[in-house]
Amino acid sequence: MTRAMGAAMRRIHVGNALSAFGLGFTVPYLYVYVAQVRGLGAVTAGLVLAVFAVAALVVLPFAGRAIVRRGPLPVLLVALVTAALGALSLGLASSAAAVLLSAAALGAGQAVMQPALATMIVDCSTAETRSRAFAMQFFLQNLGLGVGGLIGGHLVDTTRVSSFTLLFAIEAAMFLLLVVVMATVRMPRAPRIEGAPASARGSWKQLLGNRAMVQLCVLGFVLFFACYGQFESGLAAYGVEAAGISTSALGTALAANTAVIVVAQFAVLRFVERRRRSRVIAAVGLIWALAWAVAAYAGLGNGSQEMATAAFVSTYALFGLGEAMLSPTVAPLVADLAPAGLAGQYNSAFALVKQLALAVGPAVGGPMGASLHGPYVVTFLLFSLGISVLAVRLGRALTPAQDRPWTAKGRVVARSGVEPVSAEV
């Protein structure tokens, strides 16, 4: 990595931390703000959460092509300004229409930030440094979300609308501060790519023709559906209804998840860096299957309430361990599967898969977790075992350099504007 790439990477990591900090300020309190503080009711609050997902699904197919054509930095700056306007207007909105429009702008901006920042990391890293760079990104995101949520929780007062207006204003300020920080980034110069698809349809056709990428997207959907899509919906409902977990214990479980990620991230990185990516993902499936088994004990066992609470907190901690293993594995793999010039397209496609899973996961898991306790944990235990099966199958479709990148030292993979050097392994 050159000195210029290192300087750019440091600013990108600052950007990840600031954006996560801003999101942590408001996301946990959206429902309360819309339904109770603004008095717009539970239906409108539910629609706001749905609008976030819909906005992401609408903009992400176009975001990938924009990143390919314009570069990730200009797209990121537009997304940040859009999110800042959405956050500020959401803090001032008092009608249902204004709240929904503001949420659409904020959701669209947030969605585009993810693939833009990921592509910038790809452009500023090499095969040897990419896993560590994405691990650092995940670490800073969780740290920012945790700190933002903690501070935000002490600022809000459900009896005062002005406290929430302040909260959203601070979030908007974080995004605008990030605009200033990212505007100073000097990305590596990207030469013109010959033979790149001339249309968005062409680039999507090329992506769908990449067998390994399609398999990774299917695997990614199951990963996000069976874990992230359950955290604040089905698993939380299951904990409260089946295990009798209090709201304070649920907060402790979420904190345990973040703590494991923050504490274990770089220790885990040393473990996974020299192991086949497909086998690491398969191991995550087994860890999550164990997590669901522990959750089954929490809700269906005959132990004391203290044991049930400890088991439930342990479930979230085990999920955190799996997440720490995935962060330096999956995102670099997406980058390594992307042909030269199309890293932004592939990052956006994978972000789209993630959003679909996060939209479907709560819709399926929420009702099951609240009422069908036994079938719920068995279903998602089987999904976790399915992750291991899909990961092993994916390994057969990967080249040695994609599955074992340490065997191709000195090789730069999938820079969004640089032709990779091939390496026979």
C-alpha positions as CSV (number, residue, x, y, z in Angstrom):
1,M,0.0,0.0,0.0
2,T,1.4,3.4,-1.0
3,R,1.5,6.4,1.4
4,A,-1.3,8.1,-0.6
5,M,-3.5,5.0,-0.3
6,G,-2.8,4.8,3.5
7,A,-3.8,8.5,3.9
8,A,-7.0,8.0,2.0
9,M,-7.8,4.8,4.0
10,R,-7.5,6.7,7.3
11,R,-10.0,9.3,6.1
12,I,-12.3,6.5,4.9
13,H,-12.2,4.9,8.3
14,V,-13.0,8.2,10.0
15,G,-15.9,8.5,7.6
16,N,-17.2,5.0,8.5
17,A,-17.0,5.9,12.2
18,L,-18.8,9.3,11.8
19,S,-21.6,7.8,9.7
20,A,-22.2,5.0,12.2
21,F,-22.1,7.4,15.1
22,G,-24.8,9.6,13.4
23,L,-27.0,6.5,12.6
24,G,-26.6,5.3,16.2
25,F,-28.0,8.6,17.4
26,T,-31.4,8.1,15.8
27,V,-32.2,4.6,14.5
28,P,-33.1,3.1,17.9
29,Y,-35.5,5.9,18.6
30,L,-37.3,6.3,15.2
31,Y,-40.4,4.3,16.2
32,V,-40.9,6.1,19.5
33,Y,-40.3,9.5,17.8
34,V,-42.9,9.0,15.1
35,A,-45.5,7.0,17.0
36,Q,-45.4,8.8,20.4
37,V,-43.5,12.0,20.3
38,R,-45.1,13.2,17.0
39,G,-48.3,11.4,17.8
40,L,-48.6,9.9,14.4
41,G,-49.4,6.4,15.6
42,A,-48.0,2.9,15.2
43,V,-49.1,2.5,11.6
44,T,-47.2,5.6,10.4
45,A,-44.1,4.5,12.5
46,G,-44.2,1.1,10.8
47,L,-44.5,2.7,7.4
48,V,-41.4,4.9,8.2
49,L,-39.4,1.7,8.9
50,A,-40.7,0.2,5.7
51,V,-39.8,3.3,3.7
52,F,-36.2,2.9,4.8
53,A,-36.1,-0.5,3.2
54,V,-38.0,0.5,0.1
55,A,-35.8,3.5,-0.5
56,A,-32.7,1.3,-0.4
57,L,-34.2,-1.2,-2.8
58,V,-35.0,1.6,-5.3
59,V,-31.7,3.4,-5.3
60,L,-29.2,0.6,-5.0
61,P,-29.5,-0.8,-8.5
62,F,-28.7,2.7,-9.8
63,A,-26.0,3.4,-7.2
64,G,-23.7,0.6,-8.5
65,R,-23.7,2.0,-12.1
66,A,-23.2,5.5,-10.8
67,I,-20.1,4.4,-8.8
68,V,-18.7,2.6,-11.9
69,R,-19.3,5.7,-14.1
70,R,-18.5,8.5,-11.7
71,G,-16.3,6.9,-9.1
72,P,-17.3,6.2,-5.5
73,L,-16.3,9.6,-4.0
74,P,-18.8,11.8,-5.9
75,V,-21.6,9.3,-5.3
76,L,-20.7,9.2,-1.6
77,L,-20.8,13.0,-1.3
78,V,-24.2,13.2,-3.0
79,A,-25.5,10.4,-0.6
80,L,-24.2,12.2,2.4
81,V,-25.9,15.5,1.5
82,T,-29.1,13.7,0.8
83,A,-29.0,11.9,4.1
84,A,-28.2,15.1,5.9
85,L,-31.3,16.8,4.4
86,G,-33.4,13.8,5.2
87,A,-32.3,13.7,8.8
88,L,-32.7,17.4,9.4
89,S,-36.2,17.5,7.8
90,L,-37.2,14.4,9.8
91,G,-36.4,16.2,13.0
92,L,-38.7,19.1,11.9
93,A,-41.5,17.1,10.3
94,S,-44.8,17.0,12.0
95,S,-47.1,15.5,9.4
96,A,-47.2,11.9,8.2
97,A,-46.4,12.9,4.6
98,A,-43.4,15.0,5.7
99,V,-42.1,12.2,7.9
100,L,-42.3,9.6,5.1
101,L,-40.6,11.9,2.5
102,S,-37.9,12.7,5.0
103,A,-37.4,9.0,5.9
104,A,-37.2,8.2,2.1
105,A,-34.3,10.7,1.7
106,L,-32.5,9.5,4.8
107,G,-32.9,5.9,3.9
108,A,-31.7,6.4,0.3
109,G,-28.7,8.3,1.4
110,Q,-27.8,5.7,4.0
111,A,-28.2,2.9,1.5
112,V,-25.8,4.4,-1.0
113,M,-23.1,5.2,1.6
114,Q,-22.4,1.5,2.1
115,P,-21.3,0.4,-1.4
116,A,-19.6,3.7,-2.0
117,L,-17.4,3.4,1.1
118,A,-16.8,-0.3,0.4
119,T,-15.6,0.5,-3.1
120,M,-13.3,3.2,-1.7
121,I,-11.8,0.7,0.6
122,V,-11.3,-1.7,-2.3
123,D,-9.5,1.1,-4.3
124,C,-7.2,2.0,-1.4
125,S,-6.2,-1.6,-0.4
126,T,-4.3,-4.5,-1.8
127,A,-5.0,-8.3,-1.5
128,E,-2.8,-8.4,1.6
129,T,-4.4,-5.4,3.4
130,R,-8.0,-5.8,2.3
131,S,-9.2,-8.1,5.0
132,R,-7.7,-6.0,7.8
133,A,-9.3,-2.9,6.2
134,F,-12.8,-4.3,6.2
135,A,-12.3,-5.6,9.7
136,M,-11.4,-2.1,10.8
137,Q,-14.5,-0.8,9.0
138,F,-16.7,-3.2,10.8
139,F,-15.1,-2.5,14.2
140,L,-15.5,1.3,13.8
141,Q,-19.1,0.9,12.6
142,N,-20.1,-1.1,15.7
143,L,-18.2,1.2,18.0
144,G,-19.8,4.3,16.4
145,L,-23.3,2.8,16.6
146,G,-22.8,1.8,20.2
147,V,-21.4,5.1,21.3
148,G,-24.0,7.1,19.2
149,G,-26.9,5.0,20.7
150,L,-25.6,5.5,24.2
151,I,-25.2,9.2,23.9
152,G,-28.5,9.6,22.0
153,G,-30.3,7.7,24.7
154,H,-29.2,10.3,27.3
155,L,-30.3,13.2,25.1
156,V,-33.8,12.1,24.2
157,D,-36.9,13.0,26.3
158,T,-40.2,11.7,25.0
159,T,-42.0,14.6,26.6
160,R,-40.0,17.2,24.6
161,V,-40.1,17.2,20.8
162,S,-37.1,19.6,20.8
163,S,-34.8,16.9,22.2
164,F,-35.5,14.7,19.1
165,T,-35.1,17.7,16.8
166,L,-31.7,18.2,18.4
167,L,-30.9,14.5,17.9
168,F,-31.7,14.6,14.2
169,A,-29.8,17.9,13.8
170,I,-26.7,16.3,15.3
171,E,-27.1,13.4,12.9
172,A,-27.3,15.8,10.0
173,A,-24.2,17.6,11.3
174,M,-22.3,14.3,11.4
175,F,-23.1,13.7,7.7
176,L,-22.1,17.2,6.7
177,L,-18.9,16.9,8.7
178,L,-18.3,13.7,6.8
179,V,-18.7,15.6,3.6
180,V,-15.9,17.9,4.6
181,V,-13.7,15.0,5.7
182,M,-14.3,12.9,2.5
183,A,-13.9,15.9,0.2
184,T,-10.2,15.9,1.2
185,V,-9.7,12.2,0.2
186,R,-7.4,11.8,-2.8
187,M,-8.3,8.5,-4.4
188,P,-5.8,6.5,-6.5
189,R,-5.9,7.6,-10.1
190,A,-8.0,5.2,-12.1
191,P,-7.1,4.6,-15.8
192,R,-9.9,4.3,-18.3
193,I,-11.3,0.8,-18.5
194,E,-11.6,-0.7,-22.0
195,G,-14.4,-3.2,-22.6
196,A,-16.5,-2.3,-19.7
197,P,-20.3,-2.7,-20.2
198,A,-21.7,0.4,-21.9
199,S,-25.1,0.1,-20.1
200,A,-26.4,-0.7,-16.7
201,R,-28.2,-3.7,-18.3
202,G,-24.9,-4.9,-19.6
203,S,-23.2,-4.7,-16.3
204,W,-26.0,-6.5,-14.5
205,K,-26.0,-9.2,-17.1
206,Q,-22.3,-9.7,-16.6
207,L,-22.8,-9.9,-12.8
208,L,-25.6,-12.5,-13.2
209,G,-23.3,-14.5,-15.4
210,N,-20.7,-14.8,-12.7
211,R,-21.6,-18.1,-11.1
212,A,-19.5,-17.6,-7.9
213,M,-21.0,-14.1,-7.4
214,V,-24.6,-15.4,-7.7
215,Q,-23.8,-18.2,-5.2
216,L,-22.3,-15.6,-2.8
217,C,-25.4,-13.4,-3.1
218,V,-27.7,-16.4,-2.3
219,L,-25.4,-17.2,0.7
220,G,-25.4,-13.5,1.7
221,F,-29.2,-13.5,1.7
222,V,-29.3,-16.4,4.0
223,L,-26.7,-14.9,6.3
224,F,-28.5,-11.6,6.7
225,F,-31.9,-13.3,6.9
226,A,-30.9,-15.7,9.6
227,C,-28.9,-13.3,11.8
228,Y,-29.2,-9.6,11.2
229,G,-32.8,-9.8,10.1
230,Q,-33.8,-11.4,13.5
231,F,-31.9,-9.2,16.0
232,E,-34.5,-6.6,16.7
233,S,-37.6,-8.5,15.5
234,G,-38.0,-12.3,15.8
235,L,-35.2,-13.0,18.3
236,A,-36.2,-10.1,20.5
237,A,-39.9,-11.2,20.4
238,Y,-38.9,-14.8,21.2
239,G,-36.8,-13.6,24.1
240,V,-39.6,-11.6,25.6
241,E,-42.5,-14.0,24.9
242,A,-40.8,-17.4,25.3
243,A,-37.9,-16.8,27.7
244,G,-39.4,-14.0,29.7
245,I,-36.5,-11.7,29.1
246,S,-36.9,-8.1,30.4
247,T,-36.3,-5.1,28.2
248,S,-33.2,-4.3,30.3
249,A,-31.9,-7.8,29.7
250,L,-32.6,-7.4,26.0
251,G,-30.5,-4.3,26.0
252,T,-27.7,-6.2,27.8
253,A,-27.9,-8.9,25.1
254,L,-27.5,-6.2,22.3
255,A,-24.6,-4.7,24.3
256,A,-23.0,-8.1,24.6
257,N,-23.2,-8.5,20.8
258,T,-21.4,-5.2,20.2
259,A,-18.9,-5.9,23.0
260,V,-17.8,-9.2,21.5
261,I,-17.3,-7.6,18.1
262,V,-15.3,-4.7,19.5
263,V,-13.2,-6.9,21.7
264,A,-12.7,-9.9,19.5
265,Q,-12.5,-8.4,16.0
266,F,-8.7,-8.2,15.6
267,A,-8.0,-11.4,17.5
268,V,-10.5,-13.2,15.2
269,L,-8.8,-11.5,12.2
270,R,-5.5,-13.3,13.0
271,F,-7.4,-16.6,13.0
272,V,-9.2,-16.1,9.7
273,E,-6.6,-14.3,7.6
274,R,-4.8,-17.6,6.7
275,R,-7.8,-19.8,6.3
276,R,-10.0,-20.5,3.3
277,R,-12.8,-18.0,3.1
278,S,-15.4,-20.6,2.3
279,R,-14.4,-22.6,5.4
280,V,-14.6,-19.5,7.6
281,I,-18.1,-18.8,6.4
282,A,-19.0,-22.5,7.0
283,A,-17.7,-22.2,10.5
284,V,-19.8,-19.2,11.1
285,G,-22.9,-21.2,10.2
286,L,-22.0,-23.8,12.8
287,I,-21.4,-21.1,15.5
288,W,-24.8,-19.6,14.7
289,A,-26.4,-23.0,14.8
290,L,-25.0,-23.3,18.3
291,A,-26.4,-19.8,19.1
292,W,-29.9,-20.9,18.1
293,A,-29.5,-24.1,20.2
294,V,-28.6,-21.9,23.2
295,A,-31.6,-19.7,22.4
296,A,-33.8,-22.8,22.4
297,Y,-32.6,-23.6,25.9
298,A,-33.4,-20.0,27.0
299,G,-37.0,-20.2,25.8
300,L,-37.9,-23.8,25.9
301,G,-35.7,-25.2,28.7
302,N,-36.8,-25.7,32.3
303,G,-34.0,-23.7,34.0
304,S,-34.4,-20.7,36.2
305,Q,-35.0,-17.2,34.9
306,E,-31.4,-16.3,35.6
307,M,-30.2,-19.2,33.5
308,A,-32.6,-18.3,30.7
309,T,-31.4,-14.7,30.7
310,A,-27.7,-15.8,30.7
311,A,-28.4,-18.1,27.8
312,F,-30.2,-15.4,25.8
313,V,-27.3,-13.0,26.3
314,S,-24.9,-15.7,25.3
315,T,-26.9,-16.2,22.1
316,Y,-26.3,-12.6,21.1
317,A,-22.6,-12.9,22.0
318,L,-22.2,-16.0,19.8
319,F,-23.8,-14.1,16.9
320,G,-21.2,-11.3,17.5
321,L,-18.4,-13.8,17.3
322,G,-19.7,-15.0,13.9
323,E,-20.1,-11.4,12.7
324,A,-16.5,-10.7,13.6
325,M,-15.4,-13.6,11.5
326,L,-17.5,-12.5,8.5
327,S,-16.4,-8.9,8.3
328,P,-12.8,-9.6,7.0
329,T,-14.1,-12.4,4.8
330,V,-17.3,-11.7,2.9
331,A,-16.7,-8.0,1.8
332,P,-13.2,-8.7,0.5
333,L,-14.6,-11.7,-1.4
334,V,-17.1,-9.6,-3.1
335,A,-14.3,-7.3,-4.2
336,D,-12.2,-10.2,-5.4
337,L,-15.0,-11.5,-7.5
338,A,-15.6,-8.2,-9.3
339,P,-13.9,-7.7,-12.7
340,A,-11.8,-4.6,-13.0
341,G,-13.9,-1.5,-13.1
342,L,-17.1,-3.1,-11.6
343,A,-16.3,-3.2,-7.9
344,G,-19.0,-0.6,-7.3
345,Q,-21.6,-2.6,-9.2
346,Y,-20.8,-5.7,-7.2
347,N,-20.8,-3.9,-3.9
348,S,-24.1,-2.4,-4.7
349,A,-25.6,-5.7,-5.8
350,F,-24.5,-7.3,-2.5
351,A,-25.9,-4.4,-0.5
352,L,-29.2,-4.9,-2.4
353,V,-29.2,-8.5,-1.3
354,K,-28.6,-7.4,2.3
355,Q,-31.5,-5.0,2.2
356,L,-33.9,-7.6,0.8
357,A,-32.9,-10.0,3.6
358,L,-33.3,-7.3,6.2
359,A,-36.8,-6.5,4.8
360,V,-38.0,-10.1,4.6
361,G,-36.3,-11.3,7.8
362,P,-38.4,-9.3,10.3
363,A,-41.6,-9.9,8.4
364,V,-41.1,-13.7,8.6
365,G,-39.3,-14.0,12.0
366,G,-41.3,-11.4,14.0
367,P,-44.6,-13.3,14.0
368,M,-42.9,-16.7,14.4
369,G,-40.7,-15.5,17.3
370,A,-43.7,-14.1,19.1
371,S,-46.0,-17.1,18.9
372,L,-44.4,-20.2,17.3
373,H,-41.5,-20.6,19.7
374,G,-40.3,-24.1,18.9
375,P,-40.7,-23.9,15.1
376,Y,-39.0,-20.5,15.2
377,V,-35.7,-21.7,16.7
378,V,-35.7,-24.9,14.8
379,T,-36.2,-23.1,11.5
380,F,-33.4,-20.7,12.0
381,L,-31.1,-23.4,13.4
382,L,-31.6,-25.2,10.1
383,F,-31.0,-21.9,8.2
384,S,-27.7,-21.6,10.0
385,L,-26.7,-25.2,9.1
386,G,-27.7,-24.2,5.5
387,I,-25.1,-21.4,5.6
388,S,-22.4,-24.0,6.2
389,V,-23.6,-26.1,3.3
390,L,-23.8,-23.1,0.9
391,A,-20.4,-22.0,2.0
392,V,-18.8,-25.3,1.1
393,R,-20.5,-25.3,-2.3
394,L,-19.3,-21.7,-2.9
395,G,-15.7,-22.9,-2.2
396,R,-15.9,-25.2,-5.2
397,A,-16.8,-22.2,-7.5
398,L,-13.9,-20.0,-6.2
399,T,-10.4,-19.9,-7.6
400,P,-7.5,-20.6,-5.2
401,A,-6.7,-16.9,-5.2
402,Q,-10.2,-15.9,-4.3
403,D,-10.6,-18.6,-1.6
404,R,-7.0,-18.3,-0.3
405,P,-5.8,-14.8,-1.1
406,W,-2.6,-15.0,0.9
407,T,-1.3,-17.4,-1.8
408,A,-1.2,-14.5,-4.3
409,K,1.1,-12.0,-2.6
410,G,1.6,-8.7,-4.3
411,R,-1.6,-9.1,-6.4
412,V,-4.0,-6.2,-6.5
413,V,-7.5,-7.5,-6.9
414,A,-10.6,-5.8,-8.3
415,R,-9.5,-2.2,-7.9
416,S,-12.5,-0.3,-9.4
417,G,-10.3,1.2,-12.0
418,V,-7.1,-1.0,-12.2
419,E,-6.7,-4.2,-14.1
420,P,-5.7,-7.0,-11.7
421,V,-2.5,-8.9,-12.2
422,S,-3.4,-12.6,-12.7
423,A,-1.8,-15.2,-10.5
424,E,-1.9,-18.9,-11.2
425,V,-1.9,-20.8,-7.9
